[in-house]
């Protein structure tokens, strides 16, 4: 088995709270972002961009997190607001991958998928360099106040992910992955497409939601 294939088959996310110093060096960060930008991109539109948070700037962005949370949740106790302000202190490096819709003939959905591919490449590159990563969104990825504070365009910019990167303080146990027998169909006429419906808890995630028929 090649090193690349072994990496793909063993990659494991580590919770942001377990990602400590050291983080990537400037040269390693450039390598990670270069890998992030090397993704399938229909029409060469580059429908994404990166924002990194390091050092004291992680503290500074905490003010925006605190303001955004309080704006959405009036009356929140100060201790809870202080906790929200510390979210970016969980790891030495955070990379925001922002999906930016470009004007053109190529579908918006494909542009969003490209941004998602950039997130995955960043995770793979970080792991290949000996770090671990955690691809998160959390409430602030969708909060208009926080997004505006960062300079994002409300109409065109969406956070595909905040990628937390650092050195793990503990190894993560392997977790169960989807069984291919539940999600793989070798197509033929009249075949029964296996859609993996039994692999998740509908009750846990509050499904079905409006617009989706999840009765099967």
C-alpha positions, 0 to 999 in steps of 0.5 A: 500500500502506498503512503498516500493510500494509507493516509487516505484510509487512516485519516482521523479528525481530532476534536479542536479542544485537543489540538495544541501547540505547535501549529504549522510553521509559515512554510508549512501553512503555505504548503497546506493552503497550496494543497487546499487550492488544488481542487477540481474547479469547473470553469477555473472560477476559484469560488473560494478564499482563505482567512487564517487566524493565529497568535493574538488575533485569535483573542481579537476575533473573540470580541466579534464572537462575543458580540455576535452571540450576545446579539443573537441571545440577549441576556446571556450570562457573562460567563457564557459570553466569555466562553464563546469568545474563547472558541478560536483559542482551542487550536494554534491555527484556524483556517476559514474556507469561504465559499464565494459564488462567482458570476458565470454559467457554472452552477452554484452547487458545483462552486460550493462543492469546490469549496468543500473539496478545498476544506478536505484537501486542507485537512489531508495536507495538515495530517500529511505534515504530522498535524491533526485537523478538525473541520467545523462550522458551529453557530458562528459560521452562519451568524450574519453579525459575525460574518459581517465582522470578518468582512464577508459578503452576506449575499455571496459568501458562506463559510464552508468550514473553520479548519482547526489545526494543531498537534494532538494531545491525545490519539483518537480511537478509530470510529465505525465507518459506513459499510460499503454494502449499505452505500454502494450499488453496481448499477444494472436495470431495475437494481435496488439503489442502496442509499444508506438510509439505515446508517443514521438516526432520523430521530437524533437529527430531527428528521424529516425536515420540511421539503424532504420526504424521508419516509423510506 
